[in-house]
Amino acid sequence: MYLLLPVLFAGCVVTQKIGYKTDNLPYQNDGSSIPISVNVLFLTDNRLQNSENDILFTTSNSTVINKKTVCINAEKFYKKDSVSAQLTQMMVNHFNHARLFNYCACNDDYACDYYLTGTLNMFYGEQEFSTAAVIGAQFGLIGALATAALKTKGKIIFDISDIKLYKKDGTLIKDMGNFYKEYNEDLPADASCWCIYNNINQKLIEYNTYLTEKIRSDLAELQF
């Protein structure tokens, strides 16, 4: 039986994705949509140019930083579409829900008169590993309930730069610069380090809300 365990678990690879539901999020419905159709191109992934991101590409979601065991959003568990593609699609979903533009597409220029570009510099999550959650997990459901509210110190960083709006013919309309946000706070923890993926998704809601309203403000003064 023990010989079969590696075979059984080999087929149970946990995968993660970038995303959240927008159904319950507040949205603008007051006529403030920018009256254009926009194609958001996949973000140019520049993360490997920053050494701070290296650990995401070289280790698992549980690793050691400065002699402390931490949970990180390791790249190897983001399957199927790339991080850049998933993040861009979630941005578009958020833009559409918030009525930022009349219409917004993801990497598809059909029927769009404008396009938006940007560069992904950081999509980084890190939090301290919870030994208390591991102990709780040993006691099954009772332990899980007892440790459900556990949190550990964490850091999440989003950095997208060079956000620019162009006409379809390549004419630059607006350079909106960089959008950097860093969150340092206690984050929900678990016994297996999958928590960091959910935590980064939850903070992405705040970041995309900030990004949406900043773009709305920057473009409000323009005549379309």
ChimeraX attribute file (.defattr): number of C-alpha atoms within 10 A of each C-alpha:
attribute: neighborCount
match mode: 1-to-1
recipient: residues
	/A:1	4
	/A:2	6
	/A:3	7
	/A:4	8
	/A:5	9
	/A:6	9
	/A:7	10
	/A:8	9
	/A:9	9
	/A:10	8
	/A:11	8
	/A:12	8
	/A:13	8
	/A:14	9
	/A:15	11
	/A:16	17
	/A:17	17
	/A:18	22
	/A:19	19
	/A:20	14
	/A:21	11
	/A:22	15
	/A:23	9
	/A:24	7
	/A:25	11
	/A:26	10
	/A:27	16
	/A:28	12
	/A:29	11
	/A:30	7
	/A:31	9
	/A:32	15
	/A:33	18
	/A:34	20
	/A:35	14
	/A:36	14
	/A:37	19
	/A:38	29
	/A:39	24
	/A:40	23
	/A:41	20
	/A:42	22
	/A:43	24
	/A:44	17
	/A:45	17
	/A:46	15
	/A:47	20
	/A:48	14
	/A:49	11
	/A:50	10
	/A:51	8
	/A:52	11
	/A:53	19
	/A:54	14
	/A:55	19
	/A:56	21
	/A:57	13
	/A:58	11
	/A:59	15
	/A:60	17
	/A:61	24
	/A:62	19
	/A:63	19
	/A:64	16
	/A:65	12
	/A:66	6
	/A:67	7
	/A:68	10
	/A:69	15
	/A:70	21
	/A:71	27
	/A:72	29
	/A:73	29
	/A:74	25
	/A:75	20
	/A:76	14
	/A:77	16
	/A:78	17
	/A:79	13
	/A:80	11
	/A:81	11
	/A:82	15
	/A:83	19
	/A:84	19
	/A:85	19
	/A:86	17
	/A:87	22
	/A:88	24
	/A:89	21
	/A:90	20
	/A:91	23
	/A:92	23
	/A:93	20
	/A:94	24
	/A:95	25
	/A:96	19
	/A:97	18
	/A:98	20
	/A:99	22
	/A:100	26
	/A:101	18
	/A:102	14
	/A:103	18
	/A:104	26
	/A:105	21
	/A:106	19
	/A:107	19
	/A:108	14
	/A:109	17
	/A:110	10
	/A:111	12
	/A:112	17
	/A:113	14
	/A:114	21
	/A:115	25
	/A:116	24
	/A:117	19
	/A:118	22
	/A:119	19
	/A:120	23
	/A:121	22
	/A:122	22
	/A:123	19
	/A:124	23
	/A:125	26
	/A:126	27
	/A:127	27
	/A:128	24
	/A:129	27
	/A:130	21
	/A:131	13
	/A:132	15
	/A:133	21
	/A:134	17
	/A:135	14
	/A:136	19
	/A:137	19
	/A:138	12
	/A:139	12
	/A:140	11
	/A:141	11
	/A:142	12
	/A:143	16
	/A:144	19
	/A:145	12
	/A:146	14
	/A:147	19
	/A:148	14
	/A:149	12
	/A:150	15
	/A:151	19
	/A:152	15
	/A:153	16
	/A:154	22
	/A:155	19
	/A:156	23
	/A:157	19
	/A:158	20
	/A:159	17
	/A:160	21
	/A:161	20
	/A:162	17
	/A:163	18
	/A:164	18
	/A:165	23
	/A:166	18
	/A:167	15
	/A:168	15
	/A:169	9
	/A:170	10
	/A:171	10
	/A:172	14
	/A:173	15
	/A:174	16
	/A:175	15
	/A:176	16
	/A:177	12
	/A:178	17
	/A:179	18
	/A:180	14
	/A:181	17
	/A:182	14
	/A:183	14
	/A:184	12
	/A:185	13
	/A:186	14
	/A:187	22
	/A:188	18
	/A:189	29
	/A:190	25
	/A:191	18
	/A:192	15
	/A:193	21
	/A:194	20
	/A:195	19
	/A:196	29
	/A:197	23
	/A:198	20
	/A:199	20
	/A:200	24
	/A:201	17
	/A:202	15
	/A:203	18
	/A:204	23
	/A:205	19
	/A:206	12
	/A:207	20
	/A:208	20
	/A:209	18
	/A:210	14
	/A:211	20
	/A:212	20
	/A:213	15
	/A:214	14
	/A:215	18
	/A:216	18
	/A:217	13
	/A:218	12
	/A:219	16
	/A:220	13
	/A:221	8
	/A:222	10
	/A:223	7
	/A:224	8
